[in-house]
Amino acid sequence: MKTTIGVLSIVGIVSVLASPAYSQTFWHGVNIEDAGVSPENMQAIHNAIKVGMTDLAPTPTGFPTGDMLNAEHRGMRIYDPNKAWNGYTLLNTFTGTGTQKNGNNVLIDMEGNIVNEWTFPGAGYLSAAKALPGGNIAGSSVDPNATTPGGGKLTQLNWQGEVVRQWDTNMHHDHEREGSPCGYYAPGAEPKLEGAKVLVLESTRPDPEQTKHISAKFIKDDLIRELDWDGNELFRWQCWEHFDQFGLDEWAEAGLDKGLNYEGPDFMKDMLPEDWSHGNDVAWCGPNKWYDAGDLRFHPDNIISDFRSLNITIIIARHDHPKGQWKEGDIIWQLGPDYSQAGDNYMVGQIIGQHQAHMIPQGLPGEGNMLIFDNGGAAGYGALIQGLRDADGNPLGTWPNTFRMFSRVLEINPVTKQVVWEFKQTRLSEDLDGDGKILGNEKLFFSNLMAGMQRLPNGNTLICEADPGRVFEVTVSGEVVWEYAPTWFNPQGFMGVAIYRAYRVPYSWVPKELLNKK
């Protein structure tokens, strides 16, 4: 028997589900098509939610406010040397330090002192800058002649900031070096310094005729390539070519076709591509216990990537299955986009706009589990409530269709898709102890647009809350034992405060003889 629900009742429910206090997305009930709602009322419900999302958008975001913009409260905020995993931390910032070198990729010690700083050639870096043993770093240099605007060349710099290696790429967001499957320190898994393969995430603009089944608008697409030391292509994966493997429903496809997801002001929307996938991350699975136990989905050479616009994380086959179950390039493991009770992702909870999905490397606590920074904010294509259709029976799809105003760091068993550890702090920021500062878990944990995390050898997790410009280390119990916000920042602009990524490295990665050669 169907239950009739009036428009006012639904809008009332929506106002609760869309509130900052609500933990997930708009609707976790039955499909609205089974609830006796007329097509006219469905359209009204869709419109009401869209208005509500617009009204909510400016309220507490991950952008820095108040305490995080107070210069006196920045710098070293918390440090317990007995509980933290001590080393150097590489910060990927957007603003120069103001020193003579004026670097925007800055290595600090545990007290927040600058150890060294680098700036990649060009107008600024476009992707994560990662530390290498011996005092080098690898990141992206702007290429003014890039075929797709915004691309950069994978570039390695030495301690003095000189270019020592460069690959001809159109890279954005992320890259990896052979030997280190996810780009950070793990005992026994150091990146190779010579003769290494590299994995890069690049940007392309496909022929609109080839992608009109995805969107009526021309699209910006993601390309994953594996290159050898000399730049020869070993593997190529074009995202749009695997559209049919993502499992998008008719509401998601309807939302894609509207061309609502573009990076830029509204008056330029017709000139800007649909940012349909927005890849944030690439990593190899690396050696792991699942593969050792016979699960070929987690072959060490297979590639993990996540796509912010789609709320999807995937594993891509690097080799054909020996018994023909899949071909090289197929998507063979997936989390999202459906996190409803109907699917096998339900126990994870709604993931929105995620970043830096990777498998914890061997040698670290939690090895084999997957870490994902679940940003929250707004992302995803689909219905605002399952089953919404217009008067003609067409699916009412849109972008974004999920919304949440706090972040989570998730550790997930990739076989069972169960959360085994989680960090979140959903309470609005408040000076609870009255010391005049908002530190540690007094602060709302929310980074809307960027972020990352790293499992440390002592079991702690280093978290880059990118948007407000805070990096902190938490124990398994959630205690903040180290917290830092750069003292160099521009309070007038979001990018002047943000930190794209942060990486902790052992002291041994910086030879002592280099410390006086900045």
N, C-alpha and C positions, 0 to 999 in steps of 0.2 A: 504494500500500500504506500503510495507516494504521500509525502508531507508537503503541504502548501506553505511557502515562506513569503511573506510580504516584502516589498522593497525596503520599507523603513526598518524592518527587523534585520535584513541583511546589511544595510548601511550601518546600523548600530553595531552589529557584529564586526564589520570591517573596521570601524573606528577603534575597537579594542585590539583587533589583530594587527593593525597598522601602527599602534602606539609604541613608543620607545621601550616600554616595559615588556612587550610581547617578545618571546625569544626566537621565533622563527619567521615564517612567512604569513601570507594573508589567510590561508584557509587550510585546515587539516581535516575537514569533515568529509561527507560523502560527495561524490560528483554531483554538481548542481543540476545536471540533467535528470537526476533521479529524485529531485526534491520538489517537483511540480512547479517550477518557476517558469513563467511565460517568456517568450523571446523578447517582448518589449521590456519586461522587468530585468532580463539579463543585460540588455544594453544599458539600462539605467544604472545597474549595479557596476558594470564595467566603468562607466563614466564617473561615477561617484568615487570609486577607488582611485582612478587616475588623478582626480582633483585632490584627494587626500594625500597621495604620494607627493604631489607638487607642493602642498602645504607643509609636509613633514621634512622635505629635503633640506631646508636651511637649518633645522634644529640639530642638536648636538651631533657633530660629525667628528671625524678623526683629525680634522685640521687643528693646529695649535691655537689655544686660547688661554687667557689668564696666566696661570702659573708658568706654563711652558714658554710664554713670551717675556717673562721677567728674567732679565739677564743675571740678576743676583741668584736666581734659583737654577741656573744652568751650570754645566760642568759636572763635577763628581757629586752625585746625589746620594748614593748608597754604596758601601763597600765593606763586605765582611771577608777578609782575606782567608779565614779558616774554612769558609763554606764555598767560596767561589773557586772556579778552575782558572788559575792564574796564567796569563800569557799576554800577548799583544792583540789588539782589536783593530781591524781595518774597517774604516767607515767610508761608505760611498755617499758623499754629500753633494749638494748642488751649488754650494756657495764656497768661494775661496776662503782660506783661513785669515787672510789679511797680512800674513807674514811676507817676507821677501819672495818666497816661492809661490805663495798664494795658491796652494794646492787644494783640490776638492776631493781627493782620495787620500785619507789621512790615517796613519798608523799611530795609535795611542797606547800607552801602558795602562796598567790597572788603576793608576791614580789620575788618569786623564791627561797626562803630559804628552805632547806631540813628539813622536819618535822620528817620523819621516812623513813626507807628503809628496804627492804626484799630481800632475795634470796631464791628461791625454791630449795629443795634438788635435787641433780643431776647436770648434766652438764649445765643446763639452762632451762628456761621455754619455753613451746611450744605453749601456747595459751594466750588469754587475761587474765590478772590478774585484778580482780574486787574487789572494796572496799565493805565491809560489815559494818553495824552499830556496834559500840563498839570497833573499831580499828583493826578488823580482815580483812584479804583479802583472796580471793580464786583464785587459778590458777592451773598450771600444773607442776608436777615434772617429770623429765625424768625417764622412766622405762627402765633400760638396758636389761630387759628380755621381753620387749614388743614383741608380736607376729608379729606385723608389725613395722618395723623400724621407729623411730620418734614419737611414741606414748608416752603418759604420763598419770600419775594418777592425777585425780582431787583432789586437796589438799587445805585444809584451814589452814592458819597460824594465830597465834595471834599477838599482837603488838610486842612481843619480837622475833617473827620469829619462834616460836615453832609449830610443827605440832599438830593440835588439831582434825583434821578429815581428812580422806582420803577414796576415792572411787576407786575401782579396775576398771580402764578404760584404754582405749588406745586412749586418747583424743588428738585432735589437734585443734588449732584455737579458739574454742569458747565453752561456757557453760553458763547456767543460773540457778538461784536459785528461787524456788517457792516464790511468793510474789512480785518479781521484774521481769516482763515479758521480758524486754530487757536488764537488767543488769546495769541500772543506776538510779540515784535518781529521783523520782517523788513523790510529796506530797501524802501521803496515800498509797504508794505502796512500802513499804520497804521489803527487802528480809527476810524471816524467818530465825532465828538463830538456831532453834531446830526443828526436825521432818519434815524437808522440802524435797520436791521432787527436783531433779536436772535434767537438760537437758544437754546432752553432744553430741558433734560432734566428731566422732572417725574415725580412719583409718583402712581399711581392705585390704586384697589381695585375692579376690575371685578365685576359681578354673577357670583357663583359658577356660576349656571346657564349663563352664556355661556362659561365657561372650564373646565367639567368634563372636556372632551376633553384638557385639558393636565394637570390634577391633580385628584384627588378632593378635595383641600383647597382652600380659597379662597386666592387668590394676590394678591401685591403685583406691580404691573405698571409698566412704563416707558412714558412718553408723551413724544414729541418734538414740540415746536411751534416754528414760526417766527412771530414777531410783528413788526408794524411799530412805528414810534416811539411811536404812540399806544396800543399794546397790542392792536390788532386782529389776529385770527388769520389768517395767510396760508397756513399749512400745518399739518397735524396727522397724526401717525403713532403709532398705538397698537400696542405691541409684540405683544400676545397675538393680535391679528387676523392676524398674519403667521406664526403658529406653523408652519403647513405648509410655509413657505418655508425654514425653518432646517435641514432635512435631518437631523433627529434620527432615529436608528434605534430599533428596538423595545426595546433595552436602555435607552436614554436615556428613552424614554417610560415604561418600567416604573419607572425610578428616580424620575422626576417624580411619578408617581402615589402614591409612598410618603410624600410630604410631609416629607422629612427636612431640607430646607434652610430654616431659619427663623432669625431674628435674635433671640436671647434664651435664657434658661435652659430646660433640658429640662422643668421642671415647668409651664412656660407654653406648651409646644409646640402644644397643641390650640387655644390662643387666638391664636397668631401665624400670619400668612399665609406661604405658600410663596413665598420670594424667588426665583422661578423664573428670572428673567433677570438682574437686578441690573446695569442699565446704569451705566457709569462715566464716559461721555464722549460729547460731541457735537462735531462740527467740520464745516465745509464743506470740500469738496475744494479749492476756490480755483483760481485760474488755474494751469495746469500743462501740461507738455510732452506728456503722453499725450493729453489732449483736443485740443491743438493739432495732434497727428498724426492725429486722426480717431477716437480711441477714446471713444465717447460714454458709457461707463461712468464716466468721470472728469470729467463735466461740472462746471464750477466750482461750480454750485449744489447738486450732489448732496451727500448728508450721510453722514459717517462716524460710526459708533458702535460701541462694544464692550460685551460682556455677560459680566461676570465669572463668573456661575454656569454659563454655557454653554460657556466657552472659545471664544467666537465673536466675530469682528470682521466688520462688514458695511459696504457702501455702499448707501444708499437712493436710488432715483431721485426727483429733485425734479420731473421733467417726463416726460410720455409720450415714448416712443421715436418718432421721425418715421416709421418703417416698421412700427410696431406690435409690436416685439420685447418691450416691457415697458410697463407703466402707471406713472404717478406713484405712488410709495409702495412699489413692488416692490423686493425685495432683488436687486441686480444684480451684486454682487461679494461674495465671502465667503471668510473664512479660518477654518477649523475647522467643526465640532468634531472631525472625523476627521483626525488627523495621521499615520495609519498608512501603510504602504507602498502600500496600495491606492488612496490618493487623491493629489490634486495638491498637497496641503499638506505632504507628507512632508519635503521638503528644509528646511523652516523648523524642524522639530523640534516637539515637544509644547509648546504654549502653554497656560499655566495661570493663570486668574484675572487676566487682563491689564488694563492701565489706559492711558488717554490715547493711544489710537491716532489718528494724524493724518498727513496728507501734509505733508512739509516744504515750506514756502512758496517761491515763486519769489524769487530773490535770495539764497538761502542755499545753502551747499554741500550737495549731495545732493537738491536740489529735485526734487519729484515722487516721491521714494521715501517709503515709509511708516515712521514710527517707532512702535514698540509697546513698552511696558514689560511684559515677560513676568514676572509676579510670582513664579510658583511657588506654594508652599503647597499648598492642596488645593481643588479645584473640579471641575466637570464632572459630567454625568449619563451613565451608561452601565455597561457591564460592567467589572469589575476586570481580567478577562482576556477577550479577544474570544471570544464564543461560549458563555459559561457559561449553563447552563439548570438548572432544578430537575428533580426526578423526574417532574413532570408535563409537562415540555417548555416551561415558561414561562421567558422571559428573566430572568436574575438581574441586574437593573439596580439601581443605587444612586446615592447622592450622598454625598460626592464620589467620583469614580472615577480621578482622576489626582492625583499627589502628587510634590512635589520641594522640596528645602530649599535652594535658592538662586534668585536672580533673574537675568534677562538683559534688556539693552536691545537691541532688534533694529531694524536698518534694512533694509527689505525692498523689492525691486523689485515693485510691485503687479501688473505684467503677467506676469512670469515666476514670481513667488512664490519668488524666490531671495534668501537673506540676503546683503547686500552689505557689511554691517558689523555687528559685535556687540561688546557689552561684558559681561563676566561675571568674577566672582572667586569660585571655588567652594571654595577652601581655607578651612578653619575659621580664625577670627581668631587671630592669633599675633603677638607682638612680635618680629619677625624681626631687627631691627637693635639690640635691647637698650636702647632709649632710654627704656623705661618706659611708652611709649604705643603704641597700635595705630592707625596712621594710613594713609590712602590704601589701597593694595592689600594691606596687611597684614590688612585687615578682610574677613571674609566679606561678600559683597554679597547681601543678602536683605531684601526688604520684602514681607511676606506679604499685607497687607491693603490697602495704599494705595501710591501712587507717581506719578511723572511724570518727564518729560524735555523738553529744549528744545535744538534745534540752534542754535548760535551763529554769527555772521557769519564768524568765523575758522576754522570747521570743527570746533571743539570741541563737546562736548555737556554741557549742565548736567543733572545727574541728582539727583532728589529721592528719596533712600532713606528713605521716609516713616516707617516704623514705628520704627526706632531713632533718628530725628531727625537725619539727616545729609544735607547738601546738598554736592555736589562737582562739579567740572568736570574732564572728561577730554579728552585729545587723541585723535586718530584712532588712535594707537598704544596708547592705554589708560593713558597717564601721568596721574596726578592732579595738577593744577596749581593747584587751589583747593579748599579743604574747610572747611566751617563747621558747627558744631552750636550751637544757641542756648544762651546762658548762663542764660536764664530757663527753668525746667522744674520739673516736679513728679515726683520719682523714685518716688513711691508709686503712680502710675497710668500705664498705657500712653499714654492720650491726653495726659498731662502732658508727654510727651517728643516725641510724633510731630509731623511736619510734613506737612500734606496735599499741598500743591503748593509749588513755588518757581518764580519767573520773573525772569530777568535783563532789565533794560531799559537803554537808553542814558541817559547823563547828561542829554541834551537833553530827555528826557521830564519832568524836574522843573525848572521855571523857577527861576533863581537867586534871584529875589525871594521865593520861597516857603520857602527853606531856613531862614529865621529866624522863620517863622510856624507853628511846629508846634502 
